[in-house]
Amino acid sequence: MEHTTTAVAASAVATPVWLPWLYTASETAAVVAPILGVIWLLVQIASKSIETVQKIRDRDE
C-alpha cells in the first residue's frame, strides 16, 4: 500500500507533465492535486522518520 500511495503522491507533484489535460478535466483538480501530493509526501516522510527513530530507540533499550 505504501508504494501505491507514494506513486500517486509523486504523480500529483509531477502534474506539470500532464497539466494541460488536467486543466481540461478540472481546473480545481489541477490546482489542488499538486498541493495534496506534496502534503501526502510530507506525511509519509514524517511517518517513516518517526518509525525509524522508534526502531532505533527500541534497539538501544
PyMOL CGO cylinders between C-alpha atoms (Angstrom):
from pymol import cmd
from pymol.cgo import CYLINDER

trace = [
    CYLINDER, 0.00, 0.00, 0.00, 2.84, 2.40, 0.83, 0.3, 1, 1, 1, 1, 1, 1,
    CYLINDER, 2.84, 2.40, 0.83, 4.35, 2.10, -2.64, 0.3, 1, 1, 1, 1, 1, 1,
    CYLINDER, 4.35, 2.10, -2.64, 1.00, 2.81, -4.27, 0.3, 1, 1, 1, 1, 1, 1,
    CYLINDER, 1.00, 2.81, -4.27, 0.36, 5.95, -2.28, 0.3, 1, 1, 1, 1, 1, 1,
    CYLINDER, 0.36, 5.95, -2.28, 3.91, 7.14, -2.89, 0.3, 1, 1, 1, 1, 1, 1,
    CYLINDER, 3.91, 7.14, -2.89, 3.40, 6.72, -6.64, 0.3, 1, 1, 1, 1, 1, 1,
    CYLINDER, 3.40, 6.72, -6.64, 0.12, 8.62, -6.52, 0.3, 1, 1, 1, 1, 1, 1,
    CYLINDER, 0.12, 8.62, -6.52, 1.64, 11.45, -4.49, 0.3, 1, 1, 1, 1, 1, 1,
    CYLINDER, 1.64, 11.45, -4.49, 4.67, 11.65, -6.79, 0.3, 1, 1, 1, 1, 1, 1,
    CYLINDER, 4.67, 11.65, -6.79, 2.43, 11.79, -9.86, 0.3, 1, 1, 1, 1, 1, 1,
    CYLINDER, 2.43, 11.79, -9.86, 0.44, 14.61, -8.25, 0.3, 1, 1, 1, 1, 1, 1,
    CYLINDER, 0.44, 14.61, -8.25, 3.65, 16.55, -7.71, 0.3, 1, 1, 1, 1, 1, 1,
    CYLINDER, 3.65, 16.55, -7.71, 4.64, 15.90, -11.33, 0.3, 1, 1, 1, 1, 1, 1,
    CYLINDER, 4.64, 15.90, -11.33, 1.42, 17.37, -12.74, 0.3, 1, 1, 1, 1, 1, 1,
    CYLINDER, 1.42, 17.37, -12.74, 3.19, 19.91, -14.96, 0.3, 1, 1, 1, 1, 1, 1,
    CYLINDER, 3.19, 19.91, -14.96, 3.78, 17.00, -17.33, 0.3, 1, 1, 1, 1, 1, 1,
    CYLINDER, 3.78, 17.00, -17.33, 0.06, 16.31, -17.74, 0.3, 1, 1, 1, 1, 1, 1,
    CYLINDER, 0.06, 16.31, -17.74, -1.27, 19.67, -16.57, 0.3, 1, 1, 1, 1, 1, 1,
    CYLINDER, -1.27, 19.67, -16.57, -2.87, 20.67, -19.92, 0.3, 1, 1, 1, 1, 1, 1,
    CYLINDER, -2.87, 20.67, -19.92, -5.09, 17.57, -19.91, 0.3, 1, 1, 1, 1, 1, 1,
    CYLINDER, -5.09, 17.57, -19.91, -5.85, 18.04, -16.24, 0.3, 1, 1, 1, 1, 1, 1,
    CYLINDER, -5.85, 18.04, -16.24, -6.96, 21.64, -16.83, 0.3, 1, 1, 1, 1, 1, 1,
    CYLINDER, -6.96, 21.64, -16.83, -9.46, 20.47, -19.38, 0.3, 1, 1, 1, 1, 1, 1,
    CYLINDER, -9.46, 20.47, -19.38, -10.77, 17.89, -16.91, 0.3, 1, 1, 1, 1, 1, 1,
    CYLINDER, -10.77, 17.89, -16.91, -10.94, 20.21, -13.94, 0.3, 1, 1, 1, 1, 1, 1,
    CYLINDER, -10.94, 20.21, -13.94, -9.16, 23.43, -13.09, 0.3, 1, 1, 1, 1, 1, 1,
    CYLINDER, -9.16, 23.43, -13.09, -9.77, 22.82, -9.40, 0.3, 1, 1, 1, 1, 1, 1,
    CYLINDER, -9.77, 22.82, -9.40, -8.12, 19.41, -9.54, 0.3, 1, 1, 1, 1, 1, 1,
    CYLINDER, -8.12, 19.41, -9.54, -5.18, 20.94, -11.37, 0.3, 1, 1, 1, 1, 1, 1,
    CYLINDER, -5.18, 20.94, -11.37, -4.63, 23.37, -8.51, 0.3, 1, 1, 1, 1, 1, 1,
    CYLINDER, -4.63, 23.37, -8.51, -5.37, 21.01, -5.62, 0.3, 1, 1, 1, 1, 1, 1,
    CYLINDER, -5.37, 21.01, -5.62, -3.63, 17.80, -6.80, 0.3, 1, 1, 1, 1, 1, 1,
    CYLINDER, -3.63, 17.80, -6.80, -0.03, 19.06, -6.52, 0.3, 1, 1, 1, 1, 1, 1,
    CYLINDER, -0.03, 19.06, -6.52, -0.70, 20.59, -3.12, 0.3, 1, 1, 1, 1, 1, 1,
    CYLINDER, -0.70, 20.59, -3.12, -2.26, 17.41, -1.79, 0.3, 1, 1, 1, 1, 1, 1,
    CYLINDER, -2.26, 17.41, -1.79, 0.56, 15.38, -3.32, 0.3, 1, 1, 1, 1, 1, 1,
    CYLINDER, 0.56, 15.38, -3.32, 3.20, 17.42, -1.52, 0.3, 1, 1, 1, 1, 1, 1,
    CYLINDER, 3.20, 17.42, -1.52, 1.28, 17.24, 1.76, 0.3, 1, 1, 1, 1, 1, 1,
    CYLINDER, 1.28, 17.24, 1.76, 0.94, 13.46, 1.43, 0.3, 1, 1, 1, 1, 1, 1,
    CYLINDER, 0.94, 13.46, 1.43, 4.65, 13.07, 0.68, 0.3, 1, 1, 1, 1, 1, 1,
    CYLINDER, 4.65, 13.07, 0.68, 5.48, 15.13, 3.78, 0.3, 1, 1, 1, 1, 1, 1,
    CYLINDER, 5.48, 15.13, 3.78, 3.16, 12.94, 5.86, 0.3, 1, 1, 1, 1, 1, 1,
    CYLINDER, 3.16, 12.94, 5.86, 4.88, 9.82, 4.55, 0.3, 1, 1, 1, 1, 1, 1,
    CYLINDER, 4.88, 9.82, 4.55, 8.35, 11.24, 5.21, 0.3, 1, 1, 1, 1, 1, 1,
    CYLINDER, 8.35, 11.24, 5.21, 7.37, 12.21, 8.77, 0.3, 1, 1, 1, 1, 1, 1,
    CYLINDER, 7.37, 12.21, 8.77, 5.78, 8.82, 9.39, 0.3, 1, 1, 1, 1, 1, 1,
    CYLINDER, 5.78, 8.82, 9.39, 8.81, 6.93, 8.12, 0.3, 1, 1, 1, 1, 1, 1,
    CYLINDER, 8.81, 6.93, 8.12, 11.15, 9.17, 10.14, 0.3, 1, 1, 1, 1, 1, 1,
    CYLINDER, 11.15, 9.17, 10.14, 9.19, 8.61, 13.34, 0.3, 1, 1, 1, 1, 1, 1,
    CYLINDER, 9.19, 8.61, 13.34, 9.10, 4.86, 12.68, 0.3, 1, 1, 1, 1, 1, 1,
    CYLINDER, 9.10, 4.86, 12.68, 12.87, 4.78, 12.15, 0.3, 1, 1, 1, 1, 1, 1,
    CYLINDER, 12.87, 4.78, 12.15, 13.56, 6.79, 15.31, 0.3, 1, 1, 1, 1, 1, 1,
    CYLINDER, 13.56, 6.79, 15.31, 11.31, 4.45, 17.33, 0.3, 1, 1, 1, 1, 1, 1,
    CYLINDER, 11.31, 4.45, 17.33, 13.13, 1.38, 15.96, 0.3, 1, 1, 1, 1, 1, 1,
    CYLINDER, 13.13, 1.38, 15.96, 16.49, 2.91, 16.90, 0.3, 1, 1, 1, 1, 1, 1,
    CYLINDER, 16.49, 2.91, 16.90, 15.26, 3.75, 20.42, 0.3, 1, 1, 1, 1, 1, 1,
    CYLINDER, 15.26, 3.75, 20.42, 13.82, 0.24, 20.89, 0.3, 1, 1, 1, 1, 1, 1,
    CYLINDER, 13.82, 0.24, 20.89, 17.08, -1.31, 19.75, 0.3, 1, 1, 1, 1, 1, 1,
    CYLINDER, 17.08, -1.31, 19.75, 19.10, 0.82, 22.18, 0.3, 1, 1, 1, 1, 1, 1,
    CYLINDER, 19.10, 0.82, 22.18, 16.95, -0.13, 25.19, 0.3, 1, 1, 1, 1, 1, 1,
]
cmd.load_cgo(trace, "trace")
